[in-house]
Amino acid sequence: MAETKQPERLCVGCRQLHPKDRLLRIVRSPNGTAAYDPTGKSPGRGAYLCPSAECLRLARRQGGLSWSFKGRVAPAVYDALEDVVRREEDGA
Ligand SMILES: [Zn+2]
């Protein structure tokens, strides 16, 4: 099996490195609004989360996104991620 170097990013929940393409991306746009980024390509500063309910729970409890963005993040952002994680865990 050939080894391909994948970019890795820190999950804001478990704070461990994972291949970027396996993580959910949350982006903070230049106007300061944070939102889930389904395309993974939106401009702005990105934060990453494992598609896992456990990591989301940790991120929410520790304010992982606020930590990453160095600013307040609306609870609605976590709620949106919860829907995404639930779909991922259903094996969609
Ligand atoms: Zn994680």
PDB file of the backbone (N, CA, C, O) and the ligand in Angstrom, with CONECT records:
HET     ZN  A 101       1
ATOM      1  N   MET A   1       0.837  -1.202   0.000  1.00  0.00           N
ATOM      2  CA  MET A   1       0.000   0.000   0.000  1.00  0.00           C
ATOM      3  C   MET A   1       0.870   1.248   0.000  1.00  0.00           C
ATOM      4  O   MET A   1       1.660   1.466   0.918  1.00  0.00           O
ATOM      5  N   ALA A   2       0.723   2.037  -0.998  1.00  0.00           N
ATOM      6  CA  ALA A   2       1.504   3.258  -1.103  1.00  0.00           C
ATOM      7  C   ALA A   2       1.047   4.271  -0.060  1.00  0.00           C
ATOM      8  O   ALA A   2      -0.144   4.419   0.214  1.00  0.00           O
ATOM      9  N   GLU A   3       2.003   4.944   0.497  1.00  0.00           N
ATOM     10  CA  GLU A   3       1.633   5.929   1.502  1.00  0.00           C
ATOM     11  C   GLU A   3       1.562   7.311   0.885  1.00  0.00           C
ATOM     12  O   GLU A   3       2.534   7.809   0.318  1.00  0.00           O
ATOM     13  N   THR A   4       0.407   7.913   1.005  1.00  0.00           N
ATOM     14  CA  THR A   4       0.246   9.265   0.488  1.00  0.00           C
ATOM     15  C   THR A   4       0.182  10.227   1.654  1.00  0.00           C
ATOM     16  O   THR A   4      -0.537  10.012   2.630  1.00  0.00           O
ATOM     17  N   LYS A   5       0.935  11.268   1.529  1.00  0.00           N
ATOM     18  CA  LYS A   5       0.946  12.291   2.567  1.00  0.00           C
ATOM     19  C   LYS A   5      -0.328  13.105   2.475  1.00  0.00           C
ATOM     20  O   LYS A   5      -0.605  13.757   1.469  1.00  0.00           O
ATOM     21  N   GLN A   6      -1.089  13.051   3.541  1.00  0.00           N
ATOM     22  CA  GLN A   6      -2.313  13.827   3.590  1.00  0.00           C
ATOM     23  C   GLN A   6      -2.133  14.985   4.553  1.00  0.00           C
ATOM     24  O   GLN A   6      -1.499  14.849   5.599  1.00  0.00           O
ATOM     25  N   PRO A   7      -2.699  16.127   4.186  1.00  0.00           N
ATOM     26  CA  PRO A   7      -2.673  17.212   5.164  1.00  0.00           C
ATOM     27  C   PRO A   7      -3.505  16.828   6.384  1.00  0.00           C
ATOM     28  O   PRO A   7      -4.584  16.250   6.253  1.00  0.00           O
ATOM     29  N   GLU A   8      -3.002  17.148   7.553  1.00  0.00           N
ATOM     30  CA  GLU A   8      -3.722  16.827   8.770  1.00  0.00           C
ATOM     31  C   GLU A   8      -4.121  18.098   9.500  1.00  0.00           C
ATOM     32  O   GLU A   8      -3.443  19.123   9.438  1.00  0.00           O
ATOM     33  N   ARG A   9      -5.234  17.992  10.186  1.00  0.00           N
ATOM     34  CA  ARG A   9      -5.731  19.136  10.939  1.00  0.00           C
ATOM     35  C   ARG A   9      -6.142  18.696  12.331  1.00  0.00           C
ATOM     36  O   ARG A   9      -6.450  17.529  12.572  1.00  0.00           O
ATOM     37  N   LEU A  10      -6.139  19.653  13.235  1.00  0.00           N
ATOM     38  CA  LEU A  10      -6.493  19.387  14.611  1.00  0.00           C
ATOM     39  C   LEU A  10      -8.012  19.434  14.784  1.00  0.00           C
ATOM     40  O   LEU A  10      -8.659  20.400  14.380  1.00  0.00           O
ATOM     41  N   CYS A  11      -8.566  18.400  15.378  1.00  0.00           N
ATOM     42  CA  CYS A  11      -9.992  18.390  15.705  1.00  0.00           C
ATOM     43  C   CYS A  11     -10.224  19.258  16.939  1.00  0.00           C
ATOM     44  O   CYS A  11      -9.487  19.157  17.920  1.00  0.00           O
ATOM     45  N   VAL A  12     -11.252  20.114  16.889  1.00  0.00           N
ATOM     46  CA  VAL A  12     -11.503  20.998  18.027  1.00  0.00           C
ATOM     47  C   VAL A  12     -12.171  20.254  19.186  1.00  0.00           C
ATOM     48  O   VAL A  12     -12.359  20.824  20.260  1.00  0.00           O
ATOM     49  N   GLY A  13     -12.526  18.992  18.975  1.00  0.00           N
ATOM     50  CA  GLY A  13     -13.100  18.188  20.049  1.00  0.00           C
ATOM     51  C   GLY A  13     -12.020  17.418  20.781  1.00  0.00           C
ATOM     52  O   GLY A  13     -11.705  17.724  21.931  1.00  0.00           O
ATOM     53  N   CYS A  14     -11.445  16.414  20.118  1.00  0.00           N
ATOM     54  CA  CYS A  14     -10.436  15.572  20.765  1.00  0.00           C
ATOM     55  C   CYS A  14      -9.050  16.192  20.700  1.00  0.00           C
ATOM     56  O   CYS A  14      -8.128  15.717  21.361  1.00  0.00           O
ATOM     57  N   ARG A  15      -8.890  17.259  19.903  1.00  0.00           N
ATOM     58  CA  ARG A  15      -7.605  17.956  19.764  1.00  0.00           C
ATOM     59  C   ARG A  15      -6.488  17.028  19.303  1.00  0.00           C
ATOM     60  O   ARG A  15      -5.346  17.127  19.752  1.00  0.00           O
ATOM     61  N   GLN A  16      -6.846  16.131  18.401  1.00  0.00           N
ATOM     62  CA  GLN A  16      -5.841  15.277  17.793  1.00  0.00           C
ATOM     63  C   GLN A  16      -5.821  15.514  16.291  1.00  0.00           C
ATOM     64  O   GLN A  16      -6.796  15.986  15.706  1.00  0.00           O
ATOM     65  N   LEU A  17      -4.700  15.182  15.686  1.00  0.00           N
ATOM     66  CA  LEU A  17      -4.556  15.377  14.255  1.00  0.00           C
ATOM     67  C   LEU A  17      -5.236  14.247  13.494  1.00  0.00           C
ATOM     68  O   LEU A  17      -5.112  13.074  13.846  1.00  0.00           O
ATOM     69  N   HIS A  18      -5.955  14.626  12.447  1.00  0.00           N
ATOM     70  CA  HIS A  18      -6.607  13.656  11.579  1.00  0.00           C
ATOM     71  C   HIS A  18      -6.482  14.147  10.148  1.00  0.00           C
ATOM     72  O   HIS A  18      -6.323  15.344   9.909  1.00  0.00           O
ATOM     73  N   PRO A  19      -6.555  13.211   9.180  1.00  0.00           N
ATOM     74  CA  PRO A  19      -6.532  13.644   7.788  1.00  0.00           C
ATOM     75  C   PRO A  19      -7.655  14.637   7.530  1.00  0.00           C
ATOM     76  O   PRO A  19      -8.807  14.418   7.906  1.00  0.00           O
ATOM     77  N   LYS A  20      -7.293  15.720   6.886  1.00  0.00           N
ATOM     78  CA  LYS A  20      -8.218  16.823   6.672  1.00  0.00           C
ATOM     79  C   LYS A  20      -9.510  16.379   5.983  1.00  0.00           C
ATOM     80  O   LYS A  20     -10.595  16.865   6.301  1.00  0.00           O
ATOM     81  N   ASP A  21      -9.376  15.448   5.037  1.00  0.00           N
ATOM     82  CA  ASP A  21     -10.571  15.084   4.263  1.00  0.00           C
ATOM     83  C   ASP A  21     -11.540  14.193   5.042  1.00  0.00           C
ATOM     84  O   ASP A  21     -12.621  13.870   4.550  1.00  0.00           O
ATOM     85  N   ARG A  22     -11.153  13.797   6.258  1.00  0.00           N
ATOM     86  CA  ARG A  22     -12.081  13.022   7.083  1.00  0.00           C
ATOM     87  C   ARG A  22     -12.778  13.893   8.122  1.00  0.00           C
ATOM     88  O   ARG A  22     -13.606  13.408   8.894  1.00  0.00           O
ATOM     89  N   LEU A  23     -12.442  15.168   8.138  1.00  0.00           N
ATOM     90  CA  LEU A  23     -12.984  16.062   9.158  1.00  0.00           C
ATOM     91  C   LEU A  23     -14.031  16.995   8.573  1.00  0.00           C
ATOM     92  O   LEU A  23     -14.021  17.305   7.382  1.00  0.00           O
ATOM     93  N   LEU A  24     -14.926  17.431   9.434  1.00  0.00           N
ATOM     94  CA  LEU A  24     -15.871  18.467   9.051  1.00  0.00           C
ATOM     95  C   LEU A  24     -15.178  19.809   9.184  1.00  0.00           C
ATOM     96  O   LEU A  24     -14.417  20.036  10.126  1.00  0.00           O
ATOM     97  N   ARG A  25     -15.445  20.700   8.234  1.00  0.00           N
ATOM     98  CA  ARG A  25     -14.811  22.021   8.319  1.00  0.00           C
ATOM     99  C   ARG A  25     -15.836  23.049   8.758  1.00  0.00           C
ATOM    100  O   ARG A  25     -16.967  23.081   8.272  1.00  0.00           O
ATOM    101  N   ILE A  26     -15.415  23.881   9.682  1.00  0.00           N
ATOM    102  CA  ILE A  26     -16.215  25.021  10.102  1.00  0.00           C
ATOM    103  C   ILE A  26     -15.399  26.235   9.723  1.00  0.00           C
ATOM    104  O   ILE A  26     -14.195  26.286   9.972  1.00  0.00           O
ATOM    105  N   VAL A  27     -16.045  27.203   9.128  1.00  0.00           N
ATOM    106  CA  VAL A  27     -15.286  28.353   8.644  1.00  0.00           C
ATOM    107  C   VAL A  27     -15.797  29.628   9.299  1.00  0.00           C
ATOM    108  O   VAL A  27     -16.996  29.806   9.513  1.00  0.00           O
ATOM    109  N   ARG A  28     -14.861  30.499   9.607  1.00  0.00           N
ATOM    110  CA  ARG A  28     -15.240  31.829  10.064  1.00  0.00           C
ATOM    111  C   ARG A  28     -14.969  32.794   8.935  1.00  0.00           C
ATOM    112  O   ARG A  28     -13.820  33.031   8.563  1.00  0.00           O
ATOM    113  N   SER A  29     -16.023  33.339   8.403  1.00  0.00           N
ATOM    114  CA  SER A  29     -15.877  34.246   7.268  1.00  0.00           C
ATOM    115  C   SER A  29     -15.259  35.553   7.736  1.00  0.00           C
ATOM    116  O   SER A  29     -15.240  35.846   8.931  1.00  0.00           O
ATOM    117  N   PRO A  30     -14.746  36.346   6.780  1.00  0.00           N
ATOM    118  CA  PRO A  30     -14.087  37.602   7.157  1.00  0.00           C
ATOM    119  C   PRO A  30     -14.976  38.527   7.980  1.00  0.00           C
ATOM    120  O   PRO A  30     -14.460  39.358   8.727  1.00  0.00           O
ATOM    121  N   ASN A  31     -16.292  38.407   7.866  1.00  0.00           N
ATOM    122  CA  ASN A  31     -17.155  39.270   8.687  1.00  0.00           C
ATOM    123  C   ASN A  31     -17.383  38.722  10.101  1.00  0.00           C
ATOM    124  O   ASN A  31     -18.122  39.311  10.890  1.00  0.00           O
ATOM    125  N   GLY A  32     -16.739  37.585  10.412  1.00  0.00           N
ATOM    126  CA  GLY A  32     -16.763  37.096  11.791  1.00  0.00           C
ATOM    127  C   GLY A  32     -17.824  36.052  12.077  1.00  0.00           C
ATOM    128  O   GLY A  32     -17.941  35.580  13.208  1.00  0.00           O
ATOM    129  N   THR A  33     -18.607  35.682  11.057  1.00  0.00           N
ATOM    130  CA  THR A  33     -19.650  34.688  11.271  1.00  0.00           C
ATOM    131  C   THR A  33     -19.098  33.291  11.052  1.00  0.00           C
ATOM    132  O   THR A  33     -18.473  33.015  10.028  1.00  0.00           O
ATOM    133  N   ALA A  34     -19.332  32.414  12.014  1.00  0.00           N
ATOM    134  CA  ALA A  34     -18.880  31.040  11.879  1.00  0.00           C
ATOM    135  C   ALA A  34     -20.028  30.177  11.367  1.00  0.00           C
ATOM    136  O   ALA A  34     -21.183  30.376  11.744  1.00  0.00           O
ATOM    137  N   ALA A  35     -19.700  29.216  10.505  1.00  0.00           N
ATOM    138  CA  ALA A  35     -20.725  28.320   9.976  1.00  0.00           C
ATOM    139  C   ALA A  35     -20.070  27.031   9.500  1.00  0.00           C
ATOM    140  O   ALA A  35     -18.892  27.011   9.143  1.00  0.00           O
ATOM    141  N   TYR A  36     -20.847  25.964   9.501  1.00  0.00           N
ATOM    142  CA  TYR A  36     -20.392  24.711   8.925  1.00  0.00           C
ATOM    143  C   TYR A  36     -20.169  24.913   7.436  1.00  0.00           C
ATOM    144  O   TYR A  36     -20.973  25.553   6.758  1.00  0.00           O
ATOM    145  N   ASP A  37     -19.078  24.364   6.936  1.00  0.00           N
ATOM    146  CA  ASP A  37     -18.716  24.531   5.531  1.00  0.00           C
ATOM    147  C   ASP A  37     -18.735  23.174   4.837  1.00  0.00           C
ATOM    148  O   ASP A  37     -17.744  22.445   4.862  1.00  0.00           O
ATOM    149  N   PRO A  38     -19.870  22.834   4.213  1.00  0.00           N
ATOM    150  CA  PRO A  38     -19.977  21.496   3.597  1.00  0.00           C
ATOM    151  C   PRO A  38     -19.020  21.306   2.432  1.00  0.00           C
ATOM    152  O   PRO A  38     -18.651  20.173   2.125  1.00  0.00           O
ATOM    153  N   THR A  39     -18.608  22.387   1.775  1.00  0.00           N
ATOM    154  CA  THR A  39     -17.732  22.258   0.620  1.00  0.00           C
ATOM    155  C   THR A  39     -16.270  22.103   1.036  1.00  0.00           C
ATOM    156  O   THR A  39     -15.462  21.564   0.279  1.00  0.00           O
ATOM    157  N   GLY A  40     -15.926  22.576   2.245  1.00  0.00           N
ATOM    158  CA  GLY A  40     -14.547  22.546   2.694  1.00  0.00           C
ATOM    159  C   GLY A  40     -13.673  23.559   1.990  1.00  0.00           C
ATOM    160  O   GLY A  40     -12.449  23.520   2.120  1.00  0.00           O
ATOM    161  N   LYS A  41     -14.278  24.458   1.254  1.00  0.00           N
ATOM    162  CA  LYS A  41     -13.492  25.382   0.434  1.00  0.00           C
ATOM    163  C   LYS A  41     -13.855  26.849   0.637  1.00  0.00           C
ATOM    164  O   LYS A  41     -13.308  27.720  -0.040  1.00  0.00           O
ATOM    165  N   SER A  42     -14.765  27.129   1.557  1.00  0.00           N
ATOM    166  CA  SER A  42     -15.164  28.517   1.745  1.00  0.00           C
ATOM    167  C   SER A  42     -13.996  29.347   2.246  1.00  0.00           C
ATOM    168  O   SER A  42     -13.174  28.872   3.029  1.00  0.00           O
ATOM    169  N   PRO A  43     -13.930  30.592   1.790  1.00  0.00           N
ATOM    170  CA  PRO A  43     -12.845  31.453   2.259  1.00  0.00           C
ATOM    171  C   PRO A  43     -13.025  31.803   3.718  1.00  0.00           C
ATOM    172  O   PRO A  43     -14.148  31.910   4.212  1.00  0.00           O
ATOM    173  N   GLY A  44     -11.920  31.979   4.399  1.00  0.00           N
ATOM    174  CA  GLY A  44     -11.964  32.326   5.810  1.00  0.00           C
ATOM    175  C   GLY A  44     -11.126  31.350   6.607  1.00  0.00           C
ATOM    176  O   GLY A  44     -10.553  30.408   6.060  1.00  0.00           O
ATOM    177  N   ARG A  45     -11.061  31.586   7.899  1.00  0.00           N
ATOM    178  CA  ARG A  45     -10.277  30.729   8.772  1.00  0.00           C
ATOM    179  C   ARG A  45     -11.077  29.471   9.080  1.00  0.00           C
ATOM    180  O   ARG A  45     -12.248  29.547   9.454  1.00  0.00           O
ATOM    181  N   GLY A  46     -10.452  28.334   8.925  1.00  0.00           N
ATOM    182  CA  GLY A  46     -11.146  27.077   9.130  1.00  0.00           C
ATOM    183  C   GLY A  46     -10.820  26.435  10.464  1.00  0.00           C
ATOM    184  O   GLY A  46      -9.722  26.592  10.997  1.00  0.00           O
ATOM    185  N   ALA A  47     -11.803  25.703  10.997  1.00  0.00           N
ATOM    186  CA  ALA A  47     -11.583  24.832  12.152  1.00  0.00           C
ATOM    187  C   ALA A  47     -12.154  23.477  11.776  1.00  0.00           C
ATOM    188  O   ALA A  47     -13.015  23.385  10.902  1.00  0.00           O
ATOM    189  N   TYR A  48     -11.682  22.431  12.429  1.00  0.00           N
ATOM    190  CA  TYR A  48     -12.039  21.085  11.990  1.00  0.00           C
ATOM    191  C   TYR A  48     -12.543  20.251  13.150  1.00  0.00           C
ATOM    192  O   TYR A  48     -12.127  20.416  14.297  1.00  0.00           O
ATOM    193  N   LEU A  49     -13.463  19.338  12.810  1.00  0.00           N
ATOM    194  CA  LEU A  49     -14.068  18.482  13.828  1.00  0.00           C
ATOM    195  C   LEU A  49     -14.271  17.089  13.247  1.00  0.00           C
ATOM    196  O   LEU A  49     -14.718  16.947  12.109  1.00  0.00           O
ATOM    197  N   CYS A  50     -13.944  16.060  14.026  1.00  0.00           N
ATOM    198  CA  CYS A  50     -14.255  14.703  13.604  1.00  0.00           C
ATOM    199  C   CYS A  50     -15.772  14.570  13.459  1.00  0.00           C
ATOM    200  O   CYS A  50     -16.516  15.152  14.248  1.00  0.00           O
ATOM    201  N   PRO A  51     -16.233  13.825  12.479  1.00  0.00           N
ATOM    202  CA  PRO A  51     -17.672  13.585  12.370  1.00  0.00           C
ATOM    203  C   PRO A  51     -18.123  12.603  13.443  1.00  0.00           C
ATOM    204  O   PRO A  51     -18.568  11.498  13.133  1.00  0.00           O
ATOM    205  N   SER A  52     -18.010  13.000  14.675  1.00  0.00           N
ATOM    206  CA  SER A  52     -18.314  12.117  15.792  1.00  0.00           C
ATOM    207  C   SER A  52     -19.058  12.884  16.877  1.00  0.00           C
ATOM    208  O   SER A  52     -18.700  14.012  17.218  1.00  0.00           O
ATOM    209  N   ALA A  53     -20.099  12.254  17.414  1.00  0.00           N
ATOM    210  CA  ALA A  53     -20.903  12.906  18.450  1.00  0.00           C
ATOM    211  C   ALA A  53     -20.047  13.202  19.673  1.00  0.00           C
ATOM    212  O   ALA A  53     -20.248  14.208  20.352  1.00  0.00           O
ATOM    213  N   GLU A  54     -19.096  12.323  19.948  1.00  0.00           N
ATOM    214  CA  GLU A  54     -18.237  12.511  21.109  1.00  0.00           C
ATOM    215  C   GLU A  54     -17.366  13.762  20.944  1.00  0.00           C
ATOM    216  O   GLU A  54     -17.246  14.565  21.869  1.00  0.00           O
ATOM    217  N   CYS A  55     -16.769  13.920  19.777  1.00  0.00           N
ATOM    218  CA  CYS A  55     -15.928  15.097  19.548  1.00  0.00           C
ATOM    219  C   CYS A  55     -16.767  16.372  19.567  1.00  0.00           C
ATOM    220  O   CYS A  55     -16.327  17.407  20.065  1.00  0.00           O
ATOM    221  N   LEU A  56     -17.968  16.288  19.025  1.00  0.00           N
ATOM    222  CA  LEU A  56     -18.829  17.464  19.034  1.00  0.00           C
ATOM    223  C   LEU A  56     -19.187  17.846  20.466  1.00  0.00           C
ATOM    224  O   LEU A  56     -19.224  19.025  20.818  1.00  0.00           O
ATOM    225  N   ARG A  57     -19.450  16.826  21.286  1.00  0.00           N
ATOM    226  CA  ARG A  57     -19.786  17.070  22.677  1.00  0.00           C
ATOM    227  C   ARG A  57     -18.614  17.750  23.386  1.00  0.00           C
ATOM    228  O   ARG A  57     -18.803  18.712  24.129  1.00  0.00           O
ATOM    229  N   LEU A  58     -17.419  17.247  23.152  1.00  0.00           N
ATOM    230  CA  LEU A  58     -16.221  17.839  23.749  1.00  0.00           C
ATOM    231  C   LEU A  58     -16.030  19.267  23.265  1.00  0.00           C
ATOM    232  O   LEU A  58     -15.724  20.165  24.050  1.00  0.00           O
ATOM    233  N   ALA A  59     -16.212  19.466  21.971  1.00  0.00           N
ATOM    234  CA  ALA A  59     -16.007  20.795  21.396  1.00  0.00           C
ATOM    235  C   ALA A  59     -16.984  21.794  22.005  1.00  0.00           C
ATOM    236  O   ALA A  59     -16.619  22.928  22.317  1.00  0.00           O
ATOM    237  N   ARG A  60     -18.222  21.359  22.167  1.00  0.00           N
ATOM    238  CA  ARG A  60     -19.243  22.236  22.720  1.00  0.00           C
ATOM    239  C   ARG A  60     -18.930  22.561  24.176  1.00  0.00           C
ATOM    240  O   ARG A  60     -19.028  23.713  24.600  1.00  0.00           O
ATOM    241  N   ARG A  61     -18.555  21.540  24.934  1.00  0.00           N
ATOM    242  CA  ARG A  61     -18.314  21.728  26.349  1.00  0.00           C
ATOM    243  C   ARG A  61     -17.090  22.612  26.590  1.00  0.00           C
ATOM    244  O   ARG A  61     -17.072  23.438  27.503  1.00  0.00           O
ATOM    245  N   GLN A  62     -16.071  22.422  25.754  1.00  0.00           N
ATOM    246  CA  GLN A  62     -14.827  23.170  25.952  1.00  0.00           C
ATOM    247  C   GLN A  62     -14.791  24.470  25.162  1.00  0.00           C
ATOM    248  O   GLN A  62     -13.823  25.226  25.232  1.00  0.00           O
ATOM    249  N   GLY A  63     -15.871  24.723  24.400  1.00  0.00           N
ATOM    250  CA  GLY A  63     -15.865  25.916  23.557  1.00  0.00           C
ATOM    251  C   GLY A  63     -14.772  25.834  22.510  1.00  0.00           C
ATOM    252  O   GLY A  63     -14.091  26.820  22.227  1.00  0.00           O
ATOM    253  N   GLY A  64     -14.609  24.640  21.931  1.00  0.00           N
ATOM    254  CA  GLY A  64     -13.511  24.392  20.999  1.00  0.00           C
ATOM    255  C   GLY A  64     -13.473  25.339  19.815  1.00  0.00           C
ATOM    256  O   GLY A  64     -12.402  25.748  19.367  1.00  0.00           O
ATOM    257  N   LEU A  65     -14.644  25.682  19.314  1.00  0.00           N
ATOM    258  CA  LEU A  65     -14.662  26.569  18.143  1.00  0.00           C
ATOM    259  C   LEU A  65     -14.286  27.987  18.533  1.00  0.00           C
ATOM    260  O   LEU A  65     -13.563  28.668  17.806  1.00  0.00           O
ATOM    261  N   SER A  66     -14.779  28.430  19.683  1.00  0.00           N
ATOM    262  CA  SER A  66     -14.411  29.766  20.144  1.00  0.00           C
ATOM    263  C   SER A  66     -12.915  29.846  20.375  1.00  0.00           C
ATOM    264  O   SER A  66     -12.274  30.862  20.105  1.00  0.00           O
ATOM    265  N   TRP A  67     -12.381  28.755  20.879  1.00  0.00           N
ATOM    266  CA  TRP A  67     -10.943  28.672  21.123  1.00  0.00           C
ATOM    267  C   TRP A  67     -10.187  28.785  19.806  1.00  0.00           C
ATOM    268  O   TRP A  67      -9.186  29.494  19.706  1.00  0.00           O
ATOM    269  N   SER A  68     -10.674  28.084  18.814  1.00  0.00           N
ATOM    270  CA  SER A  68      -9.993  28.067  17.531  1.00  0.00           C
ATOM    271  C   SER A  68     -10.129  29.403  16.791  1.00  0.00           C
ATOM    272  O   SER A  68      -9.190  29.874  16.150  1.00  0.00           O
ATOM    273  N   PHE A  69     -11.307  29.994  16.897  1.00  0.00           N
ATOM    274  CA  PHE A  69     -11.558  31.247  16.181  1.00  0.00           C
ATOM    275  C   PHE A  69     -11.219  32.470  17.026  1.00  0.00           C
ATOM    276  O   PHE A  69     -11.254  33.599  16.536  1.00  0.00           O
ATOM    277  N   LYS A  70     -10.894  32.244  18.293  1.00  0.00           N
ATOM    278  CA  LYS A  70     -10.598  33.338  19.217  1.00  0.00           C
ATOM    279  C   LYS A  70     -11.728  34.355  19.225  1.00  0.00           C
ATOM    280  O   LYS A  70     -11.510  35.563  19.127  1.00  0.00           O
ATOM    281  N   GLY A  71     -12.925  33.839  19.341  1.00  0.00           N
ATOM    282  CA  GLY A  71     -14.087  34.715  19.403  1.00  0.00           C
ATOM    283  C   GLY A  71     -15.324  33.896  19.696  1.00  0.00           C
ATOM    284  O   GLY A  71     -15.269  32.667  19.716  1.00  0.00           O
ATOM    285  N   ARG A  72     -16.427  34.558  19.921  1.00  0.00           N
ATOM    286  CA  ARG A  72     -17.651  33.851  20.256  1.00  0.00           C
ATOM    287  C   ARG A  72     -18.219  33.130  19.038  1.00  0.00           C
ATOM    288  O   ARG A  72     -18.149  33.613  17.908  1.00  0.00           O
ATOM    289  N   VAL A  73     -18.785  31.953  19.312  1.00  0.00           N
ATOM    290  CA  VAL A  73     -19.413  31.174  18.258  1.00  0.00           C
ATOM    291  C   VAL A  73     -20.843  30.868  18.698  1.00  0.00           C
ATOM    292  O   VAL A  73     -21.069  30.368  19.800  1.00  0.00           O
ATOM    293  N   ALA A  74     -21.788  31.167  17.841  1.00  0.00           N
ATOM    294  CA  ALA A  74     -23.199  30.972  18.189  1.00  0.00           C
ATOM    295  C   ALA A  74     -23.501  29.496  18.430  1.00  0.00           C
ATOM    296  O   ALA A  74     -22.989  28.630  17.721  1.00  0.00           O
ATOM    297  N   PRO A  75     -24.335  29.211  19.436  1.00  0.00           N
ATOM    298  CA  PRO A  75     -24.719  27.819  19.698  1.00  0.00           C
ATOM    299  C   PRO A  75     -25.345  27.167  18.473  1.00  0.00           C
ATOM    300  O   PRO A  75     -25.282  25.948  18.312  1.00  0.00           O
ATOM    301  N   ALA A  76     -25.948  27.976  17.611  1.00  0.00           N
ATOM    302  CA  ALA A  76     -26.585  27.433  16.404  1.00  0.00           C
ATOM    303  C   ALA A  76     -25.577  26.717  15.517  1.00  0.00           C
ATOM    304  O   ALA A  76     -25.940  25.797  14.783  1.00  0.00           O
ATOM    305  N   VAL A  77     -24.312  27.131  15.579  1.00  0.00           N
ATOM    306  CA  VAL A  77     -23.287  26.475  14.776  1.00  0.00           C
ATOM    307  C   VAL A  77     -23.100  25.036  15.259  1.00  0.00           C
ATOM    308  O   VAL A  77     -22.984  24.110  14.457  1.00  0.00           O
ATOM    309  N   TYR A  78     -23.075  24.867  16.573  1.00  0.00           N
ATOM    310  CA  TYR A  78     -22.945  23.520  17.138  1.00  0.00           C
ATOM    311  C   TYR A  78     -24.186  22.685  16.814  1.00  0.00           C
ATOM    312  O   TYR A  78     -24.093  21.489  16.538  1.00  0.00           O
ATOM    313  N   ASP A  79     -25.342  23.337  16.853  1.00  0.00           N
ATOM    314  CA  ASP A  79     -26.581  22.621  16.541  1.00  0.00           C
ATOM    315  C   ASP A  79     -26.558  22.118  15.101  1.00  0.00           C
ATOM    316  O   ASP A  79     -26.971  20.993  14.821  1.00  0.00           O
ATOM    317  N   ALA A  80     -26.069  22.961  14.189  1.00  0.00           N
ATOM    318  CA  ALA A  80     -25.983  22.557  12.790  1.00  0.00           C
ATOM    319  C   ALA A  80     -25.031  21.373  12.643  1.00  0.00           C
ATOM    320  O   ALA A  80     -25.304  20.434  11.895  1.00  0.00           O
ATOM    321  N   LEU A  81     -23.915  21.427  13.363  1.00  0.00           N
ATOM    322  CA  LEU A  81     -22.938  20.333  13.297  1.00  0.00           C
ATOM    323  C   LEU A  81     -23.536  19.044  13.853  1.00  0.00           C
ATOM    324  O   LEU A  81     -23.223  17.948  13.387  1.00  0.00           O
ATOM    325  N   GLU A  82     -24.398  19.193  14.853  1.00  0.00           N
ATOM    326  CA  GLU A  82     -25.009  18.016  15.449  1.00  0.00           C
ATOM    327  C   GLU A  82     -25.835  17.258  14.405  1.00  0.00           C
ATOM    328  O   GLU A  82     -25.814  16.028  14.355  1.00  0.00           O
ATOM    329  N   ASP A  83     -26.558  18.007  13.580  1.00  0.00           N
ATOM    330  CA  ASP A  83     -27.330  17.366  12.508  1.00  0.00           C
ATOM    331  C   ASP A  83     -26.409  16.634  11.544  1.00  0.00           C
ATOM    332  O   ASP A  83     -26.696  15.512  11.126  1.00  0.00           O
ATOM    333  N   VAL A  84     -25.298  17.280  11.195  1.00  0.00           N
ATOM    334  CA  VAL A  84     -24.359  16.678  10.256  1.00  0.00           C
ATOM    335  C   VAL A  84     -23.765  15.399  10.836  1.00  0.00           C
ATOM    336  O   VAL A  84     -23.690  14.371  10.163  1.00  0.00           O
ATOM    337  N   VAL A  85     -23.342  15.483  12.101  1.00  0.00           N
ATOM    338  CA  VAL A  85     -22.729  14.336  12.765  1.00  0.00           C
ATOM    339  C   VAL A  85     -23.716  13.185  12.839  1.00  0.00           C
ATOM    340  O   VAL A  85     -23.354  12.028  12.622  1.00  0.00           O
ATOM    341  N   ARG A  86     -24.952  13.506  13.144  1.00  0.00           N
ATOM    342  CA  ARG A  86     -25.968  12.461  13.261  1.00  0.00           C
ATOM    343  C   ARG A  86     -26.132  11.735  11.912  1.00  0.00           C
ATOM    344  O   ARG A  86     -26.245  10.511  11.858  1.00  0.00           O
ATOM    345  N   ARG A  87     -26.141  12.514  10.846  1.00  0.00           N
ATOM    346  CA  ARG A  87     -26.261  11.893   9.521  1.00  0.00           C
ATOM    347  C   ARG A  87     -25.049  11.020   9.219  1.00  0.00           C
ATOM    348  O   ARG A  87     -25.184   9.917   8.690  1.00  0.00           O
ATOM    349  N   GLU A  88     -23.851  11.528   9.563  1.00  0.00           N
ATOM    350  CA  GLU A  88     -22.611  10.766   9.323  1.00  0.00           C
ATOM    351  C   GLU A  88     -22.651   9.448  10.088  1.00  0.00           C
ATOM    352  O   GLU A  88     -22.273   8.400   9.563  1.00  0.00           O
ATOM    353  N   GLU A  89     -23.116   9.516  11.339  1.00  0.00           N
ATOM    354  CA  GLU A  89     -23.089   8.322  12.166  1.00  0.00           C
ATOM    355  C   GLU A  89     -24.161   7.320  11.753  1.00  0.00           C
ATOM    356  O   GLU A  89     -24.065   6.135  12.071  1.00  0.00           O
ATOM    357  N   ASP A  90     -25.166   7.791  11.054  1.00  0.00           N
ATOM    358  CA  ASP A  90     -26.164   6.871  10.505  1.00  0.00           C
ATOM    359  C   ASP A  90     -25.621   6.148   9.280  1.00  0.00           C
ATOM    360  O   ASP A  90     -26.286   5.278   8.717  1.00  0.00           O
ATOM    361  N   GLY A  91     -24.424   6.510   8.876  1.00  0.00           N
ATOM    362  CA  GLY A  91     -23.778   5.858   7.746  1.00  0.00           C
ATOM    363  C   GLY A  91     -24.227   6.390   6.400  1.00  0.00           C
ATOM    364  O   GLY A  91     -24.269   5.658   5.412  1.00  0.00           O
ATOM    365  N   ALA A  92     -24.563   7.666   6.370  1.00  0.00           N
ATOM    366  CA  ALA A  92     -25.057   8.286   5.133  1.00  0.00           C
ATOM    367  C   ALA A  92     -23.931   8.378   4.116  1.00  0.00           C
ATOM    368  O   ALA A  92     -24.140   8.871   3.007  1.00  0.00           O
TER     369      ALA A  92
HETATM  370 ZN    ZN A 101     -12.017  14.522  17.193  1.00  0.00          ZN2+
END
